[in-house]
Amino acid sequence: MNRSEYEDILEGKRLYSDLGFSMQAYDPPHYKYCKPRTPDKVKEDVLNSTRVQSVIEQLSVENDQSEDELLSQARAMVQEMGHNLRMRSIRFFAYFLNKIFKMLYRRIYVNGEDLEKIAKLSKDHPVLLLPSHRSYIDFLMLSYVSYCYDFPVPVIAAGVDFMAMKFVGSLLRNCGAYFMRRSFGSDRLYWAVFTEYVQSLVRNGDAPMEFFVEGTRSRTSKSLSPKFGLLSAAIEPFLTGSVFDITIVPISISYDRRLEETLYARELLGIPKPKESTSGLLKARSVLQEDYGSIHVCFGELLSVRRLAEGRIDRSVHGLHPRHMSVFTSEENDFVQHLAHQVVLAQQKNMVISPWSLVAAVFSQYPQGLLLEKLVNEVVWLKKQASSLGAFVDWPAKEDHSSIIKSAVELHHHVVTLGADGRVGLNFLPQTQTKMETDMARKHSLMEEAEVRLMVVTGTNQLLHVFVRIALVLVALGNDGRKTKDELFRIFGFLRRVLEKDFIFLPGQEKQDFDTALQYLHRAHVTEEEEGSVTVSNSGQKLQSFLHGMFSPFLLGYWLMCQFLMTTSPDDARGSTLQQLTRGAQDMAATLLTNGHVNRFELLSLDMLGNAVMSFVSIGAVKRFKSNGQVLFLPIQENVLSLCKEIETFIVAPDLKTTVQVFPVKARL
């Protein structure tokens, strides 16, 4: 996609009043089979549905409760979750957002022509809008963009924690938000009410439905592994024949700078996020004084559920029983998982890479800082590598490279700074150390530095999806730079499986990923193949070294988790919680960093350490089980040791025997 295909929707709005914008004519298209309903009618339809009535009858018999009591519970549930979409609230929201966005952002770019095409198609089939999720702004942005383009304002899945915010919760509900619990557990009645509510909106096509397939915001700026529950519920009307087709729109929202950058860094270190509240929102109004650059909103290529399902699943099996009693087949579960991954990969494909992301990626490999001239040269080189892989880099053609990079540094002045000597360094005050400094003081100092460094890391993370597949090939080649193609594929597969919780790969596409990556590396003259062996060319050594520096912190973090798991007693079968394991490994990482034996602050990220544990569960190195309602994890020591040794072949690992005192997990936590 070219820059010319984006238009800045704020440009014209700066010329006339916010009130005029909010009162503009608004007549969006509607799904041709939609029967107009009020929000209250939607709720009544849900309560009267065969699905909900059937579950009420079953629970009445099983739990010896009256049907009236259960119906009352169901009514309370649907009242809690239901939206209350009102035009006057949408106009107030448009007025408010227009004013705020003009203060926060330089430009908001949208590929408007593609959205106009989607608007026309929305008359024929129900539409699911599935945006990436890296900021609170995401769901506000889509409603704002929809209003700007005369597109139907979507109904939006939101967590119940937003509902508790005075005034804001009501405003969100009146602008189309419907609220869902973070966890349903085994509450069959809630499952039935929520599923029916979602499917009623899809079947009738009251409005496009928006939700985040990743489930929650990404604090790391990387795409999260998709969740399948809401997507399964939303496409079930197609699988059971209630609708002819469903159109899915992957949407990529890219930020020059996120409002929550500092907050996310603290959360990754384990500092709890503030509870969502109206008072907290008002206290945070100082953000309005900052410059957050620009946003790109890209509506991606449409996905037809019918076309994707053709030849993959047999929907006729659902004709054997009532629709509300349908159970997904194994093929349909696989289809949903494949579809969810496909959506996230489509989001990644259309992400816009900002100059800051390139600056952060280079800066991450120069932890003590570097001269501006060196930074410019390295960033321009990295931009070329990313562009050749198909990434869309937001790089103004008429500006010189140095000006673009200086602008990116200035935009992130709270993270990095350009000194009078022309050196770019971190923007934090070095701590003065004394002999009497306590362990607690040293850890506090470390965490202050880590907060800033993790903001550099999250900038780098926006770029990782572009390089991950070729990076795994180059990491697999190792220092000797030579492997047979079969051996290279084996190691690539190992790395891909280990890191699949941190990066998004399409299930079952391991060989295709490998072949595509290797073909690119050969074509770019990074690797060569002769006599059955693959080697890194002389011209490819810089890229191999750079990408190893970019991705090795993940392997080092996974290795660190292995080390921590091996401190548990082999005779202790009680297991540990995920929080105990991640906090314990984080303490070990803090000691290594304080002693200067490692220098990558990514090791302190609870997100990465948690992904390591979940990866180890998938590959059989850790056992996951429930005890007294609590999810626990127990390492399988011989498997962890084997995994640790294999990971060690890709990194420079510190000697823990001489650098850090290790305590058993139960004693440490």
C-alpha positions in Angstrom: 0.0 0.0 0.0 1.4 3.4 -0.9 1.3 6.5 1.2 -0.9 8.1 -1.5 -3.7 5.6 -0.6 -3.9 7.1 2.9 -5.6 10.3 3.7 -5.3 12.4 6.8 -8.8 12.7 8.2 -7.8 15.4 10.7 -6.6 17.8 8.1 -10.0 19.1 7.0 -11.4 18.9 10.5 -8.9 21.4 11.9 -10.6 24.0 9.7 -14.1 23.9 11.1 -15.8 23.4 14.5 -16.1 20.3 16.5 -19.8 20.9 16.9 -20.3 21.2 13.2 -18.5 17.8 12.7 -20.6 16.2 15.4 -23.9 17.4 13.8 -23.0 16.5 10.2 -25.3 14.3 8.1 -24.9 10.7 9.0 -26.8 8.0 7.0 -24.8 4.8 7.0 -25.7 1.7 4.9 -27.5 -1.2 6.6 -27.4 -5.0 6.2 -30.3 -5.8 3.7 -31.8 -8.5 5.9 -31.6 -6.5 9.2 -34.9 -6.2 11.0 -34.7 -2.9 13.0 -34.6 -3.5 16.7 -34.1 -1.4 19.8 -31.4 -2.5 22.3 -34.2 -3.6 24.6 -35.7 -5.7 21.9 -32.3 -7.4 21.3 -32.2 -8.3 25.0 -35.8 -9.7 24.9 -35.0 -11.8 21.9 -32.0 -13.3 23.7 -34.0 -14.2 26.8 -36.7 -15.7 24.6 -34.3 -17.7 22.5 -34.4 -21.5 22.4 -30.8 -21.6 23.6 -31.3 -19.6 26.8 -34.7 -21.2 27.5 -33.2 -24.7 27.1 -30.3 -24.0 29.5 -32.8 -22.6 32.1 -34.9 -25.8 31.9 -31.8 -28.0 32.3 -30.4 -26.0 35.2 -33.8 -25.9 36.9 -33.8 -29.7 37.0 -30.2 -30.2 37.9 -29.9 -27.5 40.6 -33.5 -27.6 41.9 -34.0 -23.9 41.1 -37.2 -22.4 39.8 -37.2 -21.3 36.2 -38.4 -17.8 37.2 -35.3 -17.4 39.4 -33.0 -18.5 36.7 -34.7 -16.3 34.1 -34.3 -13.4 36.6 -30.5 -14.2 36.7 -30.4 -14.3 32.9 -32.2 -11.0 32.6 -29.6 -9.4 35.0 -26.8 -10.9 32.9 -28.1 -9.5 29.6 -28.8 -6.1 31.2 -25.2 -6.0 32.4 -23.7 -6.9 29.0 -26.1 -5.3 26.5 -25.3 -2.2 24.5 -27.6 0.8 24.4 -26.5 2.4 21.1 -28.0 5.9 20.7 -27.4 8.5 17.9 -27.2 11.4 20.3 -24.5 9.7 22.3 -22.6 8.9 19.1 -22.7 12.6 18.1 -21.5 13.7 21.6 -18.7 11.1 21.3 -17.8 12.4 17.9 -17.6 16.0 19.3 -15.4 14.8 22.2 -13.1 12.6 20.2 -12.6 15.1 17.4 -11.5 17.7 20.0 -9.2 15.2 21.8 -7.6 13.7 18.7 -6.8 17.1 17.2 -4.9 17.8 20.5 -3.1 14.4 20.7 -2.1 13.6 17.1 -0.5 15.3 14.2 -2.3 13.2 11.6 -4.7 10.2 11.5 -4.2 8.4 8.2 -6.9 6.1 6.9 -7.1 4.1 3.6 -10.6 5.6 3.2 -11.3 4.2 -0.3 -11.1 0.6 1.1 -13.5 1.5 3.9 -15.9 2.9 1.4 -15.8 -0.5 -0.5 -16.4 -2.3 2.8 -19.4 -0.1 3.4 -21.0 -1.2 0.1 -20.4 -4.9 0.9 -21.8 -4.5 4.4 -25.3 -4.5 2.9 -24.9 -8.1 1.7 -23.4 -9.9 4.7 -22.8 -9.4 8.5 -19.4 -7.8 9.1 -16.8 -8.5 11.8 -14.3 -5.8 12.4 -11.2 -7.3 14.0 -8.5 -4.6 14.8 -5.1 -5.0 16.3 -5.1 -4.1 20.0 -2.1 -2.1 21.4 -3.8 0.9 23.0 -7.0 2.0 24.8 -7.4 4.3 21.8 -8.1 1.3 19.4 -11.8 0.9 20.0 -12.4 4.7 20.2 -10.6 5.1 16.9 -12.7 2.7 14.9 -16.0 4.3 16.1 -14.5 7.8 15.2 -13.3 6.6 11.7 -16.7 4.9 11.1 -18.5 8.2 11.8 -16.1 10.1 9.6 -16.8 7.9 6.6 -20.6 7.4 7.1 -19.9 3.7 8.0 -22.1 2.1 10.6 -20.7 2.6 14.1 -19.9 -0.9 15.4 -21.1 -2.7 18.5 -17.9 -3.4 20.5 -16.9 -6.1 22.9 -15.4 -4.5 26.1 -14.4 -5.9 29.4 -16.7 -5.3 32.4 -14.0 -3.3 34.2 -14.8 -0.4 31.9 -18.5 -0.7 32.9 -17.6 0.4 36.4 -16.2 3.8 35.3 -18.8 6.5 36.2 -20.1 8.4 33.2 -17.5 6.8 30.9 -19.0 3.4 31.2 -22.5 4.7 30.4 -21.1 6.7 27.5 -19.4 3.7 26.0 -22.5 1.6 26.4 -24.6 4.2 24.6 -22.0 4.3 21.8 -22.2 0.6 21.1 -20.1 -1.2 23.7 -21.4 -4.4 25.1 -19.6 -5.8 28.2 -18.3 -9.3 28.8 -16.7 -10.9 31.8 -13.0 -11.7 31.6 -13.7 -15.3 32.6 -16.9 -17.3 32.3 -15.7 -20.3 34.1 -18.3 -23.1 34.2 -21.3 -20.7 34.4 -23.5 -22.3 31.8 -26.2 -19.8 32.0 -23.8 -16.9 31.4 -22.2 -18.8 28.5 -25.7 -19.3 26.9 -26.8 -15.7 27.4 -23.5 -14.2 26.1 -23.3 -16.6 23.1 -26.9 -15.9 22.1 -26.4 -12.1 22.5 -23.4 -12.2 20.2 -25.1 -14.5 17.6 -28.3 -12.5 17.7 -26.4 -9.4 16.7 -24.6 -11.3 13.9 -27.6 -13.1 12.5 -29.7 -9.9 12.3 -26.8 -7.7 11.3 -27.9 -4.9 13.6 -24.4 -3.3 13.2 -20.9 -4.4 12.4 -19.4 -6.3 15.3 -16.0 -5.2 16.6 -13.8 -7.3 18.9 -10.1 -8.0 19.5 -9.1 -11.4 18.4 -6.0 -11.1 20.6 -8.3 -10.8 23.6 -6.4 -8.0 25.4 -4.1 -5.2 24.8 -0.5 -6.0 23.8 1.8 -4.3 26.3 4.8 -5.3 24.3 3.8 -3.9 20.9 4.0 -7.5 19.5 0.9 -9.3 18.3 -0.5 -11.7 21.0 -1.5 -15.3 20.3 -5.2 -15.1 19.3 -8.1 -16.2 21.4 -10.8 -18.4 19.9 -13.9 -18.1 22.1 -15.5 -15.0 20.8 -14.5 -15.7 17.2 -16.1 -19.1 17.5 -19.4 -17.7 18.8 -19.4 -15.0 16.1 -19.0 -17.3 13.1 -21.2 -20.1 14.4 -24.3 -18.6 12.6 -22.5 -19.3 9.3 -21.5 -22.9 10.4 -25.1 -23.7 11.4 -26.6 -22.1 8.2 -28.3 -19.1 9.9 -26.4 -16.7 7.5 -25.1 -17.2 4.0 -21.7 -15.7 4.7 -19.8 -13.5 7.2 -17.3 -10.8 6.1 -14.2 -10.4 8.3 -12.1 -7.2 8.1 -8.6 -7.4 9.6 -7.6 -3.9 10.7 -4.2 -2.7 11.6 -3.8 0.4 13.9 -0.2 1.7 14.0 1.0 4.3 16.4 4.1 6.6 16.3 3.8 6.8 20.1 1.3 5.1 22.4 -0.3 7.0 25.2 0.3 4.1 27.6 4.1 3.6 26.8 5.3 4.3 30.3 2.4 2.4 31.9 3.1 -0.7 29.8 6.8 -0.7 30.7 5.8 -0.7 34.4 3.3 -3.5 33.9 5.9 -5.6 32.2 8.1 -5.2 35.2 5.3 -6.3 37.5 3.9 -2.9 38.7 0.1 -3.4 38.7 -1.8 -1.2 36.3 -4.1 1.4 37.8 -7.7 0.4 38.0 -9.9 1.8 35.3 -11.8 4.8 36.8 -13.2 8.1 35.8 -11.0 9.9 38.4 -7.9 8.1 37.0 -8.9 9.3 33.5 -9.2 12.9 34.7 -5.8 12.7 36.6 -4.2 11.5 33.3 -5.3 14.6 31.4 -1.7 15.8 31.4 -1.2 13.5 28.4 -3.1 16.2 26.4 0.0 18.3 26.6 2.2 15.8 24.8 2.8 15.1 21.1 2.0 11.5 20.1 2.8 11.8 16.4 0.5 10.1 13.9 -1.7 7.1 13.6 -2.3 4.8 10.6 -5.5 2.9 10.4 -5.5 0.3 7.6 -8.5 -1.7 6.6 -7.1 -4.9 5.2 -8.2 -7.4 2.6 -11.6 -8.8 3.3 -11.9 -12.4 4.4 -15.1 -14.4 3.4 -15.8 -17.1 6.0 -17.7 -19.0 3.4 -14.8 -19.0 0.9 -12.3 -19.9 3.5 -14.4 -22.8 4.8 -15.0 -24.2 1.4 -13.6 -27.7 1.1 -12.3 -27.6 4.7 -15.5 -28.3 6.8 -18.7 -30.2 6.4 -21.6 -28.0 7.7 -24.2 -30.6 7.0 -23.5 -32.3 10.3 -25.4 -29.4 12.1 -28.6 -30.4 10.3 -28.9 -33.5 12.6 -29.8 -31.5 15.7 -31.3 -28.1 16.7 -29.0 -25.2 16.0 -28.7 -24.1 19.6 -27.4 -27.5 20.5 -24.6 -27.5 17.8 -21.2 -28.6 19.0 -18.1 -27.7 17.0 -16.4 -30.6 15.2 -12.7 -31.0 15.4 -12.4 -29.7 11.8 -14.4 -26.6 12.8 -12.2 -26.0 15.9 -9.1 -26.3 13.6 -10.7 -23.9 11.1 -11.4 -21.3 13.8 -7.8 -21.5 15.1 -6.4 -21.2 11.5 -8.8 -18.3 10.8 -7.7 -16.5 14.0 -4.0 -16.8 13.2 -4.8 -15.7 9.6 -6.4 -12.5 10.9 -3.5 -11.6 13.2 -1.0 -12.3 10.3 -3.1 -10.0 8.1 -3.0 -7.3 10.8 0.8 -7.6 10.9 1.1 -7.4 7.2 -0.5 -4.0 7.1 1.2 -2.5 10.1 3.0 0.7 9.3 6.6 0.8 10.7 7.5 4.1 12.2 11.0 5.6 12.1 11.1 5.3 15.9 10.8 1.5 15.6 13.9 1.4 13.4 15.7 3.8 15.8 14.8 1.7 18.8 15.9 -1.5 17.0 19.4 0.0 16.4 19.6 1.6 19.8 18.8 -1.7 21.5 22.1 -3.1 20.2 24.1 0.0 21.5 23.0 0.0 25.1 25.4 2.8 26.0 24.2 5.1 23.2 25.8 6.1 19.9 26.6 9.1 17.7 23.8 10.5 15.6 25.7 10.0 12.4 26.2 6.3 13.2 22.5 6.0 14.2 21.4 7.5 10.9 23.6 5.1 8.9 22.4 2.1 10.7 18.7 3.1 10.6 18.8 3.7 6.9 20.4 0.3 6.4 17.8 -1.4 8.5 15.0 0.5 6.7 16.3 -1.0 3.4 16.2 -4.5 4.9 12.6 -4.1 6.2 11.3 -2.6 3.0 12.8 -5.4 0.9 10.8 -7.8 3.0 7.6 -6.0 2.2 7.2 -3.8 5.3 5.5 -0.4 4.8 7.8 2.1 6.5 6.5 5.6 7.1 9.4 7.6 5.7 8.7 11.0 4.2 10.3 11.1 0.8 11.1 14.8 0.8 12.9 14.9 4.1 16.6 14.1 4.7 17.4 11.0 6.8 18.9 12.9 9.6 15.8 15.2 10.1 13.5 12.1 10.1 15.5 10.4 12.8 15.9 13.6 14.9 12.1 14.0 14.8 11.6 10.4 16.0 14.1 11.0 18.9 12.3 14.2 19.8 8.9 12.5 19.7 10.3 10.0 22.3 12.2 12.6 24.4 11.0 10.8 27.5 13.0 7.7 26.4 16.1 9.0 24.5 17.8 12.3 24.1 20.2 13.9 21.6 23.1 15.5 23.5 25.1 18.6 22.6 28.0 16.3 21.6 25.8 14.6 19.0 25.4 11.4 21.0 22.0 9.7 21.4 21.5 8.2 24.8 18.9 7.1 27.2 17.0 9.8 29.0 17.4 8.9 32.6 19.7 10.0 35.4 22.5 7.6 36.3 22.3 6.5 39.9 25.2 7.3 42.2 26.3 4.0 43.9 27.8 3.9 47.4 29.4 1.1 49.3 26.5 1.2 51.8 23.9 0.8 49.1 21.3 -1.9 50.1 20.1 -4.7 47.8 16.7 -3.0 47.9 18.1 0.3 46.7 20.1 -1.4 43.9 17.0 -3.2 42.7 15.0 0.1 42.8 17.7 1.7 40.7 17.7 -1.2 38.3 14.0 -1.0 37.8 14.1 2.7 37.1 16.6 2.1 34.3 14.6 -1.0 33.2 11.5 1.1 32.7 13.2 3.3 30.2 15.0 0.5 28.4 11.8 -1.5 28.1 10.2 1.4 26.2 13.1 1.1 23.7 12.3 -2.7 23.6 8.6 -2.1 22.9 9.6 0.2 20.0 11.8 -2.6 18.6 9.1 -5.1 19.0 6.9 -3.3 16.4 9.4 -4.5 13.8 10.0 -8.1 14.9 7.2 -9.7 12.8 8.9 -8.4 9.6 12.1 -10.3 10.3 11.2 -13.3 12.5 11.2 -16.0 9.8 14.5 -15.1 8.2 15.9 -14.4 11.6 15.2 -18.0 12.7 17.0 -19.3 9.7 20.0 -17.2 10.3 20.1 -18.0 14.1 19.8 -21.7 13.2 22.9 -21.4 10.9 24.9 -20.4 14.0 28.4 -19.0 14.3 29.9 -21.5 11.9 27.4 -20.3 9.3 27.0 -23.7 7.6 24.4 -26.4 7.8 22.8 -29.0 5.5 19.4 -28.0 4.4 17.7 -30.8 6.4 19.6 -30.0 9.5 18.8 -26.3 9.1 15.1 -27.1 8.7 15.2 -29.2 11.9 16.7 -26.4 13.9 14.4 -23.8 12.3 11.4 -26.0 13.4 12.8 -26.3 16.9 13.2 -22.5 17.3 9.8 -21.9 15.7 8.1 -24.3 18.2 9.9 -22.8 21.2 9.1 -19.2 20.3 5.5 -19.7 19.1 4.1 -18.0 22.2 6.0 -14.9 21.4 5.5 -14.8 17.7 2.6 -15.6 15.4 3.0 -18.5 12.9 0.2 -20.1 10.9 -0.4 -23.6 12.2 0.8 -26.3 9.8 2.9 -23.9 7.8 6.4 -24.7 9.2 7.8 -26.0 5.8 6.3 -23.1 3.9 7.7 -20.6 6.3 11.2 -22.2 6.1 11.2 -22.4 2.3 9.9 -18.8 1.9 12.5 -17.4 4.3 15.4 -19.4 2.7 14.3 -18.3 -0.8 14.4 -14.7 0.3 17.8 -15.1 1.9 19.2 -16.6 -1.3 17.6 -14.0 -3.5 19.0 -11.2 -1.3 22.5 -12.8 -1.4 22.5 -13.2 2.4 22.9 -17.0 2.1 24.3 -19.4 -0.5 23.7 -23.0 -1.2 26.4 -25.4 -2.5 26.9 -29.1 -2.3 23.8 -29.6 -0.2 24.9 -27.0 2.5 23.6 -23.6 3.3 26.1 -20.9 4.3 26.0 -17.2 5.2 27.7 -15.1 2.5 30.2 -12.4 3.4 27.7 -9.7 2.5 25.1 -11.4 4.7 27.1 -11.5 7.9 26.0 -8.1 9.1 22.3 -9.0 8.8 22.9 -12.3 10.6 24.7 -10.5 13.4 22.0 -7.8 13.7 19.1 -10.2 13.7 20.8 -12.4 16.2 21.1 -9.4 18.5 17.5 -8.6 17.9 16.1 -12.1 18.7 18.7 -13.7 21.0 17.2 -11.9 24.1 14.1 -14.2 23.8 16.3 -17.3 23.8 18.3 -15.9 26.7 15.1 -15.3 28.6 13.8 -18.8 27.9 17.2 -20.2 29.0 17.0 -18.2 32.2 13.5 -19.7 32.9 15.0 -23.2 32.3 17.7 -22.4 34.9 15.1 -21.2 37.4 12.9 -24.2 36.9 15.9 -26.4 37.6 16.3 -24.8 41.0 13.1 -26.5 42.2 13.5 -29.7 44.1 12.9 -32.8 41.9 11.0 -34.3 44.8 8.6 -31.4 45.1 5.4 -32.4 43.3 3.3 -29.5 44.6 3.9 -27.2 41.6 4.1 -23.4 41.4 1.8 -20.7 40.1 2.8 -18.8 36.9 3.3 -15.7 39.0 5.7 -17.5 41.3 7.8 -18.8 38.4 7.9 -15.5 36.5 8.7 -13.4 39.6 11.4 -15.9 40.7 13.0 -15.9 37.2 12.8 -12.1 37.2 14.7 -11.9 40.5 17.4 -14.1 39.0 17.5 -11.8 35.9 17.8 -8.7 38.2 20.8 -10.2 40.0 22.5 -11.0 36.7 21.9 -7.5 35.4 23.0 -5.9 38.7 26.2 -7.9 38.6 26.8 -7.0 35.0 26.8 -10.5 33.7 24.0 -9.8 31.2 22.9 -6.4 29.6 19.5 -7.2 28.0 16.7 -5.7 30.1 14.2 -7.8 28.2 15.0 -10.5 30.7 12.9 -8.6 33.3 9.7 -8.7 31.2 7.1 -10.8 33.0 5.4 -11.2 29.6 8.3 -12.9 28.0 9.0 -15.1 31.1 5.3 -16.1 31.2 5.4 -17.0 27.5 8.5 -19.2 28.2 6.6 -21.2 30.7 3.6 -21.6 28.4 5.9 -22.7 25.6 7.5 -25.3 27.8 4.1 -26.7 28.6 3.4 -27.0 24.8 6.7 -28.9 24.1 6.4 -31.1 27.2 9.0 -29.7 29.5 6.5 -28.4 32.1 3.3 -30.1 33.3 0.3 -27.9 33.8 -2.5 -29.0 36.2 -5.2 -27.7 38.5 -5.2 -28.2 42.3 -7.8 -26.7 44.6 -9.0 -24.5 41.8 -5.6 -23.1 41.1 -3.5 -23.6 37.9 -0.1 -24.9 38.8 3.1 -25.7 36.8 5.6 -28.5 37.5 8.9 -28.8 35.6 9.8 -32.2 34.2 13.5 -31.8 35.1 15.1 -34.1 32.5 13.1 -32.4 29.7 14.0 -28.9 31.0 17.7 -29.8 31.2 17.6 -31.1 27.6 15.8 -28.0 26.4 18.2 -25.8 28.3 21.2 -27.4 26.6 19.8 -27.0 23.2 19.0 -23.3 23.7 22.5 -22.8 25.0 23.9 -23.5 21.5 22.4 -20.3 20.2 23.4 -17.8 23.0 26.3 -16.7 25.2 25.1 -17.9 28.6 26.5 -16.6 31.8 27.9 -19.1 34.4 25.3 -19.1 37.1 27.6 -21.0 39.5 29.8 -18.0 39.9 27.5 -15.1 39.2 24.2 -15.6 41.0 23.1 -17.3 44.2 20.1 -19.5 43.3 17.5 -20.5 45.9 14.8 -23.1 45.6 11.5 -21.7 44.3 9.6 -22.3 47.5 12.2 -20.5 49.5 12.4 -17.6 47.1 8.7 -16.7 46.9 
